[in-house]
Amino acid sequence: MLLSHYLPKLITALLGGLFIFAGMYTFGNPLLFDRLFICILVFTAIVCRKNINVLGVVIILVLQRLVEETAWSISELEFTDLIKASFYLLSIAVYWKIKYDKASRLLLLSLIISISAEFYWIFYQIIAPEIYWYISLQSSYLFARHLFFMRVAYMSDLLPKQKVESVNLDWQMYKLNALFAALQMFMIIEYIIRGVFDYTKVMLIWTSYPYLAQLCYTYLIWIVFYESYKLLIPKLLRA
């Protein structure tokens, strides 16, 4: 009885401290943090391999990360104008797909101001900052949010014999991806303020972005592990 009462709280406290330490320790080392992120996802998938709902969430997160890595590799190629146009077109397609979601307004606003700024920089022959990268990130977060929202429906169609149901982890990821999308929008707006209106000293978001992004991702890996653990711990205690 005492074990079943105190063990979940003890594990929660230990894991919370561990993830806070990991987030602080890997700050400034994105490669190490990415490896930690992937390792936690793989570990969660292994531990919860019999829970189809957790696996579904993990798969979406892995796919999202693969899309981001692929987009980054493409953005480093030489065909800048073609890549920029492709990213904007894909983002417009994402908006069209998710326009039912109120959070899609974040993407719509970002697209309007970003494309307008691109034409301004072209007209005045100014070297444009790569704000299309933040548009692509915003699109990936909001499309992932769509997948979390529709996960039960999609997985039920793919796996009709499995018991697919919504879990709290879906809702947590759904909210967190909107937060990520909002952060990208603020970053874009600040670039516009500097690059179009010439307020070059406005760098609040730019300087705080690494800290905010690290904090959000640290919370993400914590919530993935914690929510998965909550689904798993009753079975462990019964065993």
C-alpha positions in Angstrom: 0.0 0.0 0.0 2.8 2.4 1.0 4.7 1.5 -2.1 1.8 2.1 -4.5 1.2 5.5 -2.8 4.7 6.9 -2.6 6.4 5.3 -5.6 4.7 7.3 -8.3 5.5 10.6 -6.5 9.1 9.6 -5.9 9.6 8.6 -9.6 7.9 11.8 -10.7 10.3 13.9 -8.6 13.4 12.0 -9.7 12.4 12.2 -13.4 11.6 15.9 -13.1 15.0 16.6 -11.6 16.7 14.5 -14.3 15.0 16.2 -17.2 15.7 19.7 -15.8 19.4 18.7 -15.4 19.5 17.2 -18.9 17.9 20.4 -20.4 20.5 22.6 -18.6 23.4 20.3 -19.4 22.7 20.1 -23.1 22.1 23.9 -23.6 24.3 25.2 -26.3 24.9 21.7 -27.7 21.9 21.0 -30.0 23.5 17.8 -31.4 23.7 16.3 -28.0 20.2 17.4 -27.2 18.8 15.9 -30.4 20.5 12.6 -29.5 18.9 12.8 -26.1 15.5 13.6 -27.6 15.7 10.6 -30.0 16.9 8.3 -27.3 14.0 9.1 -25.0 11.5 8.6 -27.8 13.1 5.3 -28.7 13.2 4.2 -25.0 9.5 5.3 -24.6 8.5 3.3 -27.7 10.3 0.2 -26.4 8.9 0.4 -22.9 5.3 1.2 -24.1 5.5 -1.1 -27.2 2.2 -2.7 -26.2 0.4 0.6 -26.0 -0.6 1.5 -29.5 -1.7 5.0 -28.5 1.7 6.0 -27.0 3.4 4.5 -30.1 1.2 6.6 -32.3 2.3 9.8 -30.6 6.0 8.8 -30.7 5.7 8.0 -34.4 4.3 11.5 -35.1 7.1 13.1 -33.1 9.8 11.1 -34.9 8.3 12.0 -38.3 8.1 15.6 -37.3 11.8 15.6 -36.4 12.7 13.8 -39.7 10.8 16.4 -41.6 12.6 19.2 -39.8 16.0 17.6 -40.4 15.2 17.1 -44.1 14.0 20.6 -44.5 17.2 22.0 -42.9 19.4 19.9 -45.2 17.4 21.2 -48.2 17.6 24.8 -47.1 21.4 24.5 -47.1 21.4 23.8 -50.9 22.4 26.4 -53.5 19.0 26.9 -55.2 17.9 29.5 -52.6 15.1 31.1 -54.6 13.6 27.8 -55.7 13.8 26.4 -52.1 12.3 29.5 -50.7 9.4 29.4 -53.1 8.8 25.7 -52.4 8.8 26.2 -48.7 6.2 29.0 -49.0 4.0 26.9 -51.3 4.2 23.9 -49.0 3.3 26.2 -46.0 0.3 27.5 -48.0 -0.8 23.9 -48.6 -0.4 23.1 -44.9 -2.6 26.2 -44.0 -5.3 25.0 -46.5 -5.2 21.6 -44.9 -5.5 22.8 -41.3 -7.6 26.0 -41.7 -10.3 24.4 -39.5 -7.9 24.9 -36.6 -7.9 28.3 -34.9 -4.2 28.0 -34.5 -3.9 28.1 -38.3 -4.4 31.9 -38.0 -0.8 32.0 -36.7 0.4 30.5 -39.9 -1.8 32.7 -42.1 -0.6 35.9 -40.4 3.0 34.7 -40.7 2.6 33.9 -44.4 1.0 37.3 -45.2 3.7 39.4 -43.5 6.5 37.2 -44.7 5.5 37.1 -48.3 4.8 40.8 -48.2 8.3 41.4 -46.8 9.9 39.2 -49.4 8.4 41.3 -52.2 9.6 44.5 -50.3 13.1 43.1 -50.2 13.0 42.1 -53.9 11.7 45.5 -54.9 14.4 47.4 -53.0 17.1 44.8 -53.9 17.8 44.1 -50.2 19.3 40.8 -49.1 16.5 39.0 -47.4 16.9 37.2 -44.1 15.9 33.5 -44.2 12.5 33.9 -42.6 11.1 31.2 -44.8 12.9 28.7 -42.5 10.8 29.8 -39.5 7.7 29.6 -41.8 8.6 25.9 -42.6 9.1 25.2 -38.9 5.8 26.8 -38.0 4.1 24.7 -40.7 5.6 21.5 -39.4 4.4 22.2 -35.9 0.9 23.0 -36.9 0.7 20.0 -39.2 1.9 17.8 -36.3 -0.8 19.4 -34.2 -3.3 18.3 -36.8 -1.9 14.8 -36.7 -2.3 14.7 -32.9 -5.8 15.9 -33.2 -6.7 13.3 -35.9 -4.5 10.5 -34.6 -7.4 8.3 -33.3 -9.3 8.6 -36.6 -6.2 7.9 -38.8 -5.0 5.0 -36.7 -8.4 3.5 -36.4 -8.5 3.4 -40.2 -5.1 1.9 -40.5 -5.5 -0.6 -37.6 -9.2 -1.4 -37.3 -8.6 -4.4 -35.0 -6.6 -2.3 -32.4 -8.1 -0.4 -29.6 -7.2 3.1 -30.5 -8.3 5.9 -28.1 -7.3 9.4 -27.2 -4.8 9.8 -24.3 -3.7 12.9 -22.4 -0.4 12.8 -24.2 -2.3 13.7 -27.5 -3.7 16.8 -25.8 -0.4 17.9 -24.3 1.4 17.6 -27.7 -1.6 19.4 -29.4 -1.2 22.4 -27.1 2.6 22.4 -27.1 2.8 22.5 -30.9 0.7 25.6 -30.9 3.1 27.2 -28.5 6.0 26.3 -30.8 4.1 27.8 -33.8 3.5 31.0 -31.8 7.2 31.3 -31.0 8.1 31.0 -34.7 5.6 33.8 -35.5 7.1 36.1 -32.9 10.5 35.4 -34.4 9.3 36.3 -37.9 7.6 39.5 -36.7 10.9 40.6 -35.1 12.8 39.9 -38.3 10.2 42.1 -40.1 10.6 44.9 -37.6 14.4 44.8 -38.1 14.5 44.2 -41.9 11.6 46.3 -43.1 11.2 49.1 -40.5 14.9 49.3 -39.7 14.6 48.9 -36.0 17.9 47.0 -35.9 18.2 47.0 -32.1 15.0 45.0 -31.6 16.4 41.6 -30.8 14.5 40.4 -27.8 13.0 37.2 -29.4 16.2 36.5 -31.3 18.4 36.5 -28.2 15.9 34.6 -26.0 14.9 32.1 -28.7 17.6 29.5 -27.9 16.5 29.5 -24.2 12.8 29.4 -25.0 13.2 26.6 -27.5 15.4 24.6 -25.2 12.8 25.1 -22.4 9.9 24.0 -24.6 11.7 20.9 -25.9 12.8 19.9 -22.4 9.2 20.1 -21.3 8.2 18.1 -24.4 10.5 15.2 -23.6 9.5 15.4 -19.9 5.8 15.2 -20.8 6.3 12.4 -23.2 8.1 10.3 -20.6 5.8 11.3 -17.7 2.5 10.7 -19.5 3.8 7.4 -20.8 4.9 6.4 -17.3 1.5 7.3 -15.9 -0.1 4.8 -18.4 2.5 2.2 -17.5 2.8 2.4 -13.7 -0.6 0.9 -12.8 0.4 -2.3 -14.6 3.8 -2.4 -13.0 2.3 -2.0 -9.5 -0.2 -4.8 -10.2 2.6 -7.0 -11.3 
